[in-house]
């Protein structure tokens, strides 16, 4: 089918997929590909997971949508589960959830909530290299000038500081600042992990300046880094947490969680969504979270992540591996990541060139040892073909 009726917001795809199962994708000719991108960290249980597929199919036959003028039985249950996972999995954190359709919408909710809570203070501080979404407000929060340029002027009220720089953040948190929006690990920025004391330092500064700590866990949340949320590895309490991607294992669903005292700043009519929290998406989210807990995906991410890190680090042409759990980036000795990713795809492996010299890996949290071995073997061949490494 011709793509001429689609807006050209993406380059023409190198392959079209028609089917998926677990860590495998299949094109129109039936060729199998090993997927270590997972729809950009979305299909964390693999493609077409039977429990999620069954839940969506049953809900589609039962009730798809009623709008938020009325209630449905699923949204409160999923919200309660998210609050418990924010609390570590066993204890409720004492917050409330707004459901939406994407990570950008979750961050948009967080930004509006911060302004409503701030009672006049409105500046949100975020970091260079960050990515928070493509709406005008979340784009303004994103710390990448190249993405800003086609759309200026952007909404005002955003201030950027270097990532992992507490001194710069302290200087930026003046009496106009209402919140800090930060990723525990910068995903689109290159899988950048901050110093071990950075997030706790951000928490301290936010508490001292009466600013909200808002954590963008759209990519890192729900087991990806080896904890339910990446902030839990640092023993701190955020005020707002956003999530999406893995929440529906492919169904469009996002969520913004906030401490109850913060969430109370919203009144009926302040924020809304037509599709957020609708039964079909909630059925997918409920099933996804249930499988994640049953499969101990946090522990699996730690174990499989260590194995993948070891395999990647041993490949000729790879100079280092960074990240946490199953969100990793392999740095290359030359800025040829795009070429290597293309060659890997040609050989049947999906990886993402997140920087000119780095490849990102975000496989299913249920990835097998055999699939880790297959990834390393194909990537080794692709590196050798592109960079001459044997």
Number of C-alpha atoms within 10 A of each C-alpha: 4 5 9 7 7 8 7 9 6 7 6 9 8 8 11 12 15 11 14 18 13 19 25 20 23 19 14 11 9 11 11 18 20 25 29 25 21 28 19 19 27 25 27 32 29 25 23 17 19 14 15 25 17 15 19 22 14 14 18 15 9 11 12 17 18 14 15 14 6 7 13 16 11 17 22 15 13 22 23 17 19 28 23 17 20 26 18 15 15 11 11 15 20 15 22 21 23 21 26 27 22 22 26 26 27 27 32 25 21 28 24 16 21 29 19 20 21 20 10 11 17 21 24 26 22 27 24 19 19 26 25 28 20 17 13 17 21 24 22 28 32 25 24 17 12 7 14 17 10 9 10 10 10 16 12 12 17 20 20 22 19 15 23 21 15 17 12 14 23 16 9 19 22 12 12 15 25 27 29 28 25 25 28 25 25 24 25 16 16 24 24 21 18 16 11 11 11 17 23 17 18 21 19 14 20 23 12 11 15 15 26 25 25 27 27 30 28 30 28 30 26 27 25 31 29 27 23 25 25 24 24 16 13 13 10 13 16 21 21 28 28 30 29 33 28 30 29 26 28 25 22 22 28 27 30 30 29 26 18 15 12 19 22 14 15 14 9 6 6 10 12 13 14 13 19 23 30 25 24 25 29 30 27 27 32 22 22 25 23 15 16 20 15 9 14 14 26 21 17 20 26 20 14 23 27 15 17 24 23 13 17 25 18 14 21 16 21 20 16 16 22 18 22 23 27 32 25 28 28 26 24 23 15 13 13 18 25 18 17 27 23 19 21 24 21 15 16 21 25 26 27 20 21 19 19 15 20 29 24 29 28 27 35 28 31 18 21 14 12 8 17 20 15 15 24 19 15 19 24 22 19 23 24 17 15 17 17 11 14 11
